[in-house]
Amino acid sequence: MPILVNYHVIDPHNIGDLLSSPLHYFEFPGFHCQALDIRTALPKTEAEGPIICGGGGLLFDRFLPQIARIQSQKQGHKHILWGAGQQSYALSKLRDYRQFDYRPYLANCDLAGVRDFDVPWPWVPCASCMHSAFDRNRTPQHEFVVFSHNKFQINFPGFPHLTHTETDFEKVLNFLGSGETILTSSFHGAYWGTLLGRKVLAFPFSSKFASLKHSPTLYPIKAWSPGGWQLSLFGKTIYDRNKNKYRCATDGWQELLSQTQTYPDSLAECRAANQQFYQAVMHLIE
């Protein structure tokens, strides 16, 4: 039986990456399906079948060598990009995400769908929208909840708080659904909160936040600064409580709440786009 390989980031501490693989939600009859971490996996062999890259923020300099290496080993295999998106960390260019050059990443794809909206490629949002946990209604219990990216944390004392390192998806959705408005520095926190019908105020750290079709309100961040504190002795760092973690100013965030909105049809639209793309994939590989 030919092997269908899905390359994406398999990070046990990042629930967005974990759930972005389409293998969780779609069947591929006639193929043995295998998920591999794009950061460490070697290219597949000639005897195997189709290749899927995505989802997640794979359209980023860090992953270009791996994507190029995978594509160079096509040898007649069908190459598909499914629900992956760009990442540019230049906040000054946040609104210019449409200028991103997709060509180096998608040049050798037989079929491509990107999670970024209003760009010269078909829109296919993260496949995690297909998760059955979205089918359960949740009643808000708090005016605000805070869902932070663990590296880019936002501080709102007194509000319920969770980070994207939580890997129990039911717990994450229950938490997001418990808020009327979600304050988040997580891309998937913004995406999932929108799919749940909640208002979202996002604190972005890369261009991916601006590329969402159902746009959250974006806080105008000027910079992310190293967070936490260090203990030094004779100029040498002895202890770093929050190494590689960053924080941003949140002054005036309440003034943006009037701009937040809900998108009642977002879940249906995202699922329809993935289902349509699945049909195109099956037509290509059958």
C-alpha positions in Angstrom: 0.0 0.0 0.0 1.5 3.4 -0.9 2.3 5.8 1.9 0.8 9.3 2.1 3.0 11.5 4.2 1.9 14.7 5.9 4.8 16.9 6.9 4.0 19.5 9.6 5.3 20.6 13.0 4.6 18.0 15.6 5.2 20.0 18.9 3.7 18.4 22.0 3.7 21.9 23.6 1.8 23.6 20.8 -1.8 22.6 20.4 -2.3 24.6 17.2 0.5 22.7 15.5 -0.7 19.4 16.8 -4.2 19.8 15.4 -3.4 21.4 12.1 -2.8 18.1 10.3 -5.6 17.2 7.9 -4.9 13.5 8.7 -6.9 14.1 11.9 -10.1 14.8 10.0 -10.1 13.2 6.6 -9.7 9.6 5.3 -7.5 8.7 2.3 -8.6 5.3 1.1 -5.9 3.2 -0.5 -3.1 4.9 1.3 -1.3 4.3 4.6 -1.1 7.7 6.2 1.9 8.9 8.2 2.6 12.2 9.9 6.2 13.4 10.2 7.8 16.4 11.8 8.9 18.7 9.0 11.8 20.0 11.2 13.5 16.6 11.5 12.1 14.1 8.9 14.0 13.0 5.9 12.4 13.1 2.4 10.3 10.1 1.5 11.4 7.5 -1.0 10.4 6.8 -4.5 8.2 3.9 -3.5 5.8 6.1 -1.5 2.8 8.1 -2.5 1.5 11.7 -2.2 3.1 14.4 0.0 1.1 16.9 2.0 2.8 19.8 3.7 0.7 21.6 6.3 -1.0 23.0 8.1 0.7 25.5 10.4 2.9 28.5 9.7 5.3 26.7 7.4 5.7 29.5 4.9 8.6 31.0 6.9 12.4 31.2 6.3 13.1 28.5 8.9 11.1 25.9 6.9 12.1 26.8 3.4 15.1 24.5 3.2 13.0 21.5 4.4 10.2 22.3 1.9 12.7 22.7 -0.9 14.3 19.4 0.0 11.0 17.6 0.1 9.9 19.1 -3.2 13.3 18.2 -4.8 12.5 14.5 -4.0 9.1 14.5 -5.7 10.1 11.9 -8.3 6.6 11.8 -9.8 4.8 12.1 -6.5 1.9 14.6 -6.1 2.9 17.4 -3.8 0.1 19.2 -1.9 0.2 22.2 0.5 -2.9 22.2 2.7 -3.8 25.1 5.0 -0.3 26.3 5.7 0.4 30.1 6.0 3.0 32.8 6.1 4.9 34.2 9.1 6.6 37.6 9.0 7.8 39.0 12.3 8.2 42.6 11.1 5.3 44.2 13.0 5.8 47.4 11.0 4.6 45.5 7.9 1.7 43.7 9.5 -0.8 45.2 7.2 1.3 44.4 4.1 1.0 40.6 4.4 -0.3 40.5 0.9 3.2 41.3 -0.4 4.5 38.1 0.9 6.3 36.0 -1.8 4.7 32.6 -1.8 6.6 31.4 -4.9 9.6 29.7 -3.2 7.3 27.6 -1.1 4.7 26.7 -3.6 6.6 26.6 -6.9 6.5 22.8 -7.2 3.1 22.1 -5.7 0.6 20.2 -7.8 -2.2 21.6 -5.5 -2.0 24.4 -3.0 -4.4 26.0 -0.5 -3.1 28.6 2.0 -4.8 29.7 5.2 -4.0 33.4 4.3 -7.0 35.2 2.8 -7.0 37.6 -0.1 -3.7 36.5 -1.6 -3.1 35.0 -5.1 -3.7 31.4 -3.9 -6.8 29.5 -3.0 -8.0 30.0 0.6 -8.0 26.9 2.7 -8.0 27.7 6.5 -6.5 25.5 9.2 -8.1 22.1 9.1 -8.6 22.1 12.8 -12.0 23.7 12.1 -13.2 20.2 11.2 -12.8 19.0 14.8 -16.0 17.6 16.2 -15.5 19.6 19.5 -16.8 22.7 17.7 -20.2 21.1 17.4 -21.1 21.6 21.1 -22.6 24.8 22.3 -20.9 26.7 25.1 -22.4 29.4 27.3 -20.2 32.4 28.2 -19.4 32.7 31.9 -16.9 35.6 31.9 -16.8 39.0 30.1 -13.1 38.4 29.2 -10.8 35.4 29.0 -7.1 35.6 28.2 -5.5 32.9 25.9 -1.7 33.6 25.5 0.9 32.2 23.2 3.4 30.9 25.8 6.3 32.8 24.2 4.4 36.0 23.6 2.4 36.5 26.8 -0.2 39.2 27.6 -0.9 40.2 31.1 -4.4 40.9 32.3 -4.6 40.3 36.1 -8.0 39.2 37.3 -9.1 37.6 34.1 -9.1 33.8 33.6 -5.9 32.8 31.8 -4.7 29.8 29.7 -1.8 29.3 27.3 -1.5 27.4 24.0 0.7 24.8 25.7 -2.6 23.2 27.0 -3.0 20.1 24.8 -6.6 19.0 25.9 -8.6 20.5 23.1 -11.9 20.2 24.9 -10.4 22.1 27.8 -9.1 24.8 25.4 -12.5 25.2 23.6 -14.4 25.2 26.9 -12.1 27.9 28.1 -12.4 30.0 25.0 -16.1 29.5 24.9 -16.5 30.7 28.5 -15.6 34.2 27.5 -17.8 36.8 25.8 -14.6 38.4 24.4 -11.2 36.7 24.0 -8.0 38.5 24.5 -5.2 36.5 22.8 -1.7 36.5 21.5 -2.2 33.1 20.0 -3.1 32.7 16.3 -5.1 29.6 16.9 -6.7 31.3 20.0 -8.0 34.0 17.6 -9.0 31.5 15.0 -10.8 29.1 17.3 -12.4 31.9 19.3 -13.9 33.2 16.1 -15.2 29.8 15.1 -16.9 29.6 18.5 -18.8 32.8 17.8 -16.8 35.0 20.2 -15.4 38.5 19.8 -11.6 38.5 19.6 -9.1 41.2 20.4 -5.7 39.9 19.3 -2.2 41.0 20.2 -0.2 40.0 17.1 3.5 39.1 16.9 3.5 38.1 13.2 1.7 38.7 9.9 -0.4 35.6 10.2 -2.8 37.5 12.5 -3.6 40.0 9.7 -4.1 37.2 7.1 -7.2 35.6 8.8 -10.3 35.9 6.6 -12.6 36.5 9.6 -10.4 39.2 11.1 -10.1 39.8 14.8 -9.5 43.3 16.0 -5.7 43.8 16.2 -4.1 45.8 19.0 -1.5 48.2 17.5 1.6 46.7 19.1 4.8 48.6 18.5 7.2 46.0 19.9 7.5 42.9 22.0 10.0 43.2 24.8 11.8 40.4 26.8 9.8 39.5 29.8 10.5 38.4 33.3 13.7 39.0 35.3 17.3 37.8 35.5 19.7 37.1 38.3 23.2 38.1 37.4 26.6 37.8 39.2 29.7 39.6 37.9 28.0 40.3 34.6 27.0 36.6 34.1 23.4 35.5 34.0 22.8 33.0 36.8 19.1 32.5 36.4 16.6 33.6 33.7 13.0 33.1 34.8 11.4 33.8 31.4 14.1 33.1 28.9 12.9 33.5 25.3 9.5 35.0 26.5 8.2 38.4 25.5 5.6 40.9 26.6 3.9 43.9 25.1 2.2 47.0 26.3 -1.6 46.7 26.5 -2.6 50.3 27.4 -5.9 51.5 26.0 -7.1 48.0 25.0 -10.6 48.8 26.2 -10.9 51.5 23.5 -10.7 48.8 20.8 -13.6 46.7 22.2 -16.2 48.5 20.2 -14.4 47.4 17.0 -14.6 43.7 17.8 -17.3 41.6 16.1 -18.5 38.0 15.7 -18.7 36.0 12.5 -21.6 33.6 12.8 -20.9 31.8 9.5 -17.1 31.4 10.0 -17.2 27.8 11.1 -19.4 26.7 8.2 -17.2 28.7 5.7 -14.0 27.2 7.0 -15.3 23.7 7.0 -16.7 24.1 3.4 -13.4 25.3 2.1 -11.6 22.3 3.7 -14.2 19.8 2.4 -13.9 21.3 -1.1 -10.1 21.1 -1.0 -10.3 17.5 0.2 -12.3 16.6 -2.9 -9.7 18.3 -5.1 -6.9 16.3 -3.3 -8.7 13.0 -3.8 -9.3 13.8 -7.4 -5.6 14.5 -7.8 -4.3 11.4 -6.0 -6.8 8.7 -7.0 
